[in-house]
C-alpha cells in the first residue's frame, strides 16, 4: 500500500498529463489513471511491485482508455495513440506535465478550484487529503473538483501550451496557484496549528518541477527561491508549545542552511534567465536580505524598504503596501511606518485581514503607545481563524495592558447590553448586531467607550460600507445613532452624512407576465403571488403569516387585505390546517437542521417557505422579476383611486397619502 502511494504521488502527474494530451479531456484522463491505480492496489500486494512501476501504471491506464474509447469512432485517432505496443511513440512527458499545469491553473477557474485541481492532478493528493489540508469538508473539495472539471469541458479549454503574450499571463496564474498552496502551508489561515508543512513541501515540489520544465522563466526561479528561503525558517518559527516566534526573535542557528543555499542558487538562475524584475524575483530578493543577515540587528532594512518600493510600483496591492510599511517602520522608525499604515486602515480590501491590525499594534508598541497597541492586537485576534495565532496576539495584548483589567466601560460589553434590551424585536437585534459586530472587530471589543470618536466610526464605515447602497449605509448609520443615544455618548454618527437613494424604481410586472403567473400549476405559488399582488404588502410580511392569523371571510390578516383572486386560492391552500405557517416548504427539514418551532407546521412536519426560495421560484416563473416588483405593481395600479380617496377625505393635507388611505407601509 505504501509503495503504491509513493509511486502514485511521483508518477500521477505524468500519467494524467499523457492521457489528457491524447484524449483532450482532463476529467476522462484522470478517470483512466484512477482505474490504473485501483488495479495496482489489487495486483501489487499479490504479485509484487514491478521493476518500472511508473511504466506499469501508464500502460494499464492506456489499456483502460482504449477499452473505453474503441466503441466510439470519433476517437479513432486517440485509439491509435493509446495503443501501448506502438513503437517509437514520443510521449513528451515534460511538455505534457507543463500543459497539465496550465490547464489546472487556467484563469477561467476560481482560485479555490484551481488550487484543489492542481493538488489533485499534479500533487497526486486524494480528495480527503486536500480537505484535511484546507480544513474543509471532503464534500466541499469534491464539489470544487467537479465544478473545475465541468468548467474546463464546457469552456473547451485546450490541452496545449499558450504562446506569445498569452504565455506570460497564463504563467502568472500557474505561479499564483503554487504560491497560494505554499502560503496556506507556511501560515495556516485556520485551525489549531500555525503551519501545515505537507502543503508547503508540496508547493516546493511543484515549483521545482515547473522550474525544470520552464528553465528560461526568471519568475519561476524567483518563486522557487522565495519558497525555499521562507521554508528554511520553518523549524525556528514556532516555540515549544507551537506558539509563533517573530522573525527578529528566531534562533537563526535553526534555519536550514542547505535550503537557503538552494534558494540562493535559484536566484542565480533567475538572474541568468534575464528579463525585467518580476514580483516573485523581487520578493525573493527581500528574502535573500533576511537570510544573509547574521542577526536580526544586522538586517539591511533600508535595502528591503527600497525593494518594497520597487515591488509597490510593480504590484501596488494593499498587502504589498502593508509589507512596505513594516520595512519603512524598521528602517526609518515606527512613526514613519504608522503614517503608511494609517492610510490602509480604511481600505476595504484589508477590512478583515488580521495582519493589518497586528502590524498596526506592533508599530504602536514600538512607538510607546501601549493602550492603542493592546486594542490593535485584540482586534487582530478577533479576526484570525488560527488558534495558535489568536492566543499569541491575545498574549501580546495583555502585555500592553499595563493598567490591568479595564475599569471603564468597553465597547464589546456595552454593545452586548444594548442588544439584550427587551424592547428590541428580533429583526432589529439582527440589524443592529451586524453594525455593532463590525465596530467591535474594527475598533476592538475591549476599547473603552471614551476612546471611540466619530472620526474612528467614520473610518470603519468607509472601509466596511463605503460602496454599499444608500439603504444599507443609512441602516448602519441609524444603528450607530441609536447606540450613541442609549449609551449616553456624543453622536458617533456625526461624521456620517445620510445618503439619498436616487435609484430609478424598478418597473412593475407587466400584464403579460401577470397573466402567465396566474396560470402557474402550483397552487401555493399562485396563492402567494396573488396575495402579494392584491395586498401590495412586502413579500416577507406575507410569508410570515400563520394560518391562525387569517380572517378568511373578511379577507384580512393583521394589516394585509386581499381580493377575490387570492381568496379562492387561500381557502384551497389552508384546507383543513388549523395552525402553523401559511406557506410551507416543499420538503420536511433534515433531522440535523430543525427549524424554530414557530416555523414548523405540526400537522405536515414541513417548515415555513423561506424568502430566498420564494424569490427564486418567482424569478424563474416571471422571467426575472422580483417579488418587490410584484407588490409595487399592485400599489401603482391603485394609486389613482387612492389619490382620489385622499382628496375627498377630511384628513389634514400634510398627512402622507399612504397613511391617509390606511396603507401602513408609508413613512
Secondary structure, DSSP 4 states (H G I P E B T S, - for coil): -HHHHHHHHHHHHHHHHHHHHHHS-HHHHHHHHHHHHHHHHHHHHHH---TTHHHHHHHHHHHHHHHHHTT-GGGHHHHHHH-TT-TT----HHHHHHHHHHHHT-TTS-HHHHHHHHHHHTS---HHHHHHHHT--HHHHHHHHHHHHHHHHHHT--SS---HHHHHHHHHHHHHHHHHHHHHHHS-SEES-S--HHHHHHHHHHHHHHHHH-TT-HHHHHHHHHHHHHHTTGGGSB-TTS-B--GGGS-GGGS-HHHHHHHHHHHHHHHHH-SS--HHHHHHHHHHHHHH-SSGGG--HHHHHHHHHHHHHHS--HHHHHHHHHHHHHHH-HHHHHHHHHTTTT-GGGTT-HHHHHHHHHHHHHTT-HHHHHHHHHHHHHH-EEHHHHHHHHHHHHHH-TT-S--SPBHHHHHHHHHT-TT--HHHHHHHHHHHHHHHHHH-TTSBGGG--HHHHHHHHHHHHTTS-HHHHHHHHHHHHHHHHHHT---TTTT-PPPP--PPPPPPPPHHHHHHHTT-S-HHHHHHHHHHHHH---HHHHHT-BGGG-BTTTTEETTEE--HHHHHHHHHHHTT--SSBSSEEEEEPPTTSPPPGGGB-TTT-EEEPPHHHHHHHHHHHHTS--HHHHHHHHHHHTHHHHHHHHHHS-S-TTS-HHHHTT-TT--
